[in-house]
């Protein structure tokens, strides 16, 4: 009796361009192809957000441990260096993506704002704090701003 071997499914070769695709970035429904100067990768679009949010939450937990010994300016600097830069990396591929995908990164930004301003999870006025005091944009607005800067 012959053993059945499982054939490996190859990565789809045909990738379609979308209307607002940038040079070096190609998307289809399930995969994102990112061509940067340092590396080329083909990752599922949702996996990119899962890895990014996990990395950001790791950095948030580390910063939260030392938050009591930092002033607001230093906490904002640490958030910019570790969390928001991670959220902004390759976020141009998130244009026209479903809200389910951008909501994961928005939760990261909300948590970062709570750590910087030292507020609790259910305190009111978080969006006011993010926009007025910290001058941070929401994730969808960040993506739009990045596209505007790249295009014009």
C-alpha positions in Angstrom: 0.0 0.0 0.0 1.5 3.3 -1.1 1.7 6.1 1.4 0.0 9.3 0.6 2.2 12.3 0.7 0.8 15.7 1.3 1.6 18.1 -1.4 2.8 21.5 -0.3 0.7 24.4 -1.4 2.8 27.0 -3.0 2.5 30.7 -2.4 0.3 32.3 -5.0 2.4 33.7 -7.7 -0.3 36.0 -9.2 -0.7 39.1 -7.2 -3.0 41.8 -8.4 -2.4 45.6 -8.1 -5.0 47.7 -6.4 -6.0 51.3 -7.4 -3.8 53.1 -4.9 -0.9 50.7 -4.7 2.5 52.2 -4.1 5.6 51.1 -5.9 7.1 48.1 -4.1 3.8 47.2 -2.4 1.4 44.7 -4.0 -1.7 43.4 -2.2 -4.4 40.9 -2.9 -7.1 39.7 -0.6 -5.0 37.5 1.6 -1.3 38.3 1.1 0.8 41.4 1.2 4.1 41.6 -0.7 6.4 44.2 0.7 9.5 45.1 -1.2 11.8 47.3 0.8 15.5 48.0 0.3 16.5 45.7 3.1 14.3 42.7 2.6 11.5 41.2 0.5 8.7 39.3 2.3 5.4 37.8 1.5 3.2 37.7 4.6 -0.6 37.4 5.1 -2.1 40.8 5.7 -3.6 39.8 9.1 -0.4 38.1 10.3 1.5 41.4 9.9 -1.0 43.1 12.2 -0.9 40.2 14.7 2.9 40.3 14.9 3.0 44.1 15.1 0.4 44.3 17.9 2.1 41.6 19.9 5.4 43.4 19.6 3.9 46.7 20.6 2.1 45.2 23.6 5.4 43.7 24.7 7.0 47.1 24.6 4.0 48.7 26.4 4.2 46.2 29.2 7.9 47.0 29.6 7.3 50.8 29.6 4.4 50.5 32.0 6.8 48.9 34.5 9.0 52.0 34.6 6.3 54.6 34.0 6.2 55.8 37.6 9.8 57.0 37.3 9.2 58.9 34.1 7.7 62.3 33.3 5.2 62.7 30.5 7.7 63.9 28.0 10.0 61.0 28.5 7.1 58.6 28.3 5.9 60.2 25.0 9.5 59.8 23.7 9.6 56.1 24.6 6.2 55.5 23.1 7.3 57.2 19.9 10.5 55.2 19.8 9.1 51.7 20.5 5.3 51.7 19.9 4.2 54.3 17.3 7.2 53.7 15.1 6.3 50.0 15.1 2.6 50.8 14.2 3.7 53.1 11.4 6.1 50.6 9.9 4.6 49.4 6.6 1.2 50.8 7.5 0.8 52.0 3.9 -0.5 48.6 3.0 -3.4 49.1 5.3 -5.1 51.6 2.9 -8.7 50.5 2.2 -8.4 47.6 4.5 -11.3 46.4 6.6 -11.9 47.9 10.0 -11.2 44.6 11.7 -7.6 44.8 10.7 -7.0 48.5 11.7 -8.9 48.0 15.0 -6.1 45.8 16.4 -3.5 48.6 15.8 -6.0 51.2 17.2 -6.2 49.2 20.4 -2.4 49.4 20.6 -2.5 53.2 20.2 -5.3 53.5 22.8 -3.2 51.5 25.3 -0.1 53.6 24.6 -2.1 56.7 25.3 -3.3 55.3 28.5 0.2 54.5 29.6 1.5 57.9 28.7 -1.3 59.8 30.4 -1.5 57.4 33.3 -5.2 56.8 33.0 -7.1 53.6 33.6 -8.9 51.4 31.0 -12.4 52.7 31.6 -11.7 56.4 32.2 -13.5 58.7 29.9 -12.0 61.1 27.4 -9.4 58.9 25.8 -9.9 60.2 22.3 -9.7 63.7 23.5 -6.4 63.0 25.3 -5.0 61.3 22.1 -6.0 64.2 19.8 -5.7 67.3 22.0 -2.9 66.6 24.4 -0.7 64.0 22.7 -1.5 65.2 19.1 -1.7 61.6 17.9 -3.9 60.5 14.9 -6.1 57.4 14.8 -4.6 54.5 12.8 -6.8 55.1 9.7 -5.9 58.8 9.7 -2.2 57.8 10.1 -2.5 55.7 7.0 -4.2 58.5 5.0 -1.6 61.0 6.2 1.2 58.7 5.1 -0.4 58.2 1.7 -0.8 62.0 1.3 2.9 62.6 2.2 4.1 59.9 -0.1 1.9 61.0 -3.0 2.3 64.7 -2.9 
